[in-house]
Every structure is written in structure tokens, then in C-alpha cells.
Amino acid sequence: MYRNAVAVQMKNVLTFALVVAAFIGSYCLGKYSVKVTTKTEVKYVDLPTVHVSITPRETGFEIPNIPQYIWYIEVDTVTLVETQKVDTAAILADWIVRREYGGTLVQDSTGTIDYHAFVQYNRLQNISLDYTPRYRVEHTTHLIREKYFPFINLGYLNADVTIGGGVFYGKWGASANYMIGKNAFGASIYRKL
């Protein structure tokens, strides 16, 4: 009777040691089979535009006198005076027209600076700057792929405690269970959905 009790106790200890060894082994197998992939995305986000407008002080303007060009051409002793007509309307139209100049001063990863200038009456009427800052956003994604995924289970069935463990490989898994009260073993196969 003593030998039988020692054999049962030894079988329980051996079973427990086997379950613990299977758990530790499956844990290490699962831990070292994990593949981590890092993916970094960089985006530039435009922030709200800052608008600055500068208008020079107006000091008034004067309409210039219409110039008369006179040339003196001397032929022997007779002096001939020749005058040239000036197109006053064309000069005034060119003077009154409003010209717009614009372009991009800077365009890089930190932002864009655009300018717009208006010239009329041979003077700068208005200049404006538009600054659109950019903000760099980095998004890092870690993809974890597990080849082996170990698990343990503990259950209670018909007044008996069951312990077990197993491993998933991809979508398929297998486990071994031990029912303590009945000294019975069982095995199961699983599939993830």
C-alpha cells in the first residue's frame, strides 16, 4: 500500500512537472517566434495660413506736365523748328493701370511663403504675404506576427479540476488536458475563426 501511494504521488508530481515544463517550453517557443515589423509613415500637414498685408501711406499724387520735345535742326543759316506730338492718353493709361506681381518666395518642408504686390501710379500700393506653415507628422506602426501562440487552461468539470495547455500555430491549435480527480488525460484540436 505504501508503494502504491508513493507511485500515485510520484505520478502526480511527474505530471505536474511535465505540465510546467510544457508551459515554459511553449512560452519560450511563442516568445522567440514573434516577428515585429516596424513601419513609419511621414506626412506633412498644412496648418492655417497667416496673412500679412502692408499698405504704404498715401502722400497724394500729382499729374505731371505734358512734356514737349523740341528739336532744333540747323540747315545752313535757316533754323527749322520741329515739334513732336506726345500721346498723352497712352502715357496716362500706362500710369493709371494697376499691375499685379506675385509668386512664391519659399516652398519647402517647413511651409510656403507667397507674395502679392500691386503697383499703380508708379508706386507700390499694397504688398501682402501669405505664410502656410507645415507640420511633420510621423506615425510608427508595429506589426506583430506570432507564429506560435501558447496557452494554458484550467477548468472544472463534474466536480473534477482539469488543467492543460497547448499551442496555436497560425489558425490551428492543439492542447493536452489532465483531469486531476480521475487521473485521466485528454487531447483537443482547435481552429481560430
Secondary structure, DSSP 4 states (H G I P E B T S, - for coil): -HHHHHHHHHHHHHHHHHHHHHHHHHHHHHHHTEEEEEEEEEEEEEPPPEEEEE-PPP----PPPPP-EEEEEEETTEEEEEEE---HHHHHHHHH--EEEEEEEEEETTEEEEEEEEEETTEEEEEEEEEEEEEEEEEEEEEEEESEEEEEEEEEETTEEEEEEEEEETTEEEEEEEETTTTEEEEEEEE--
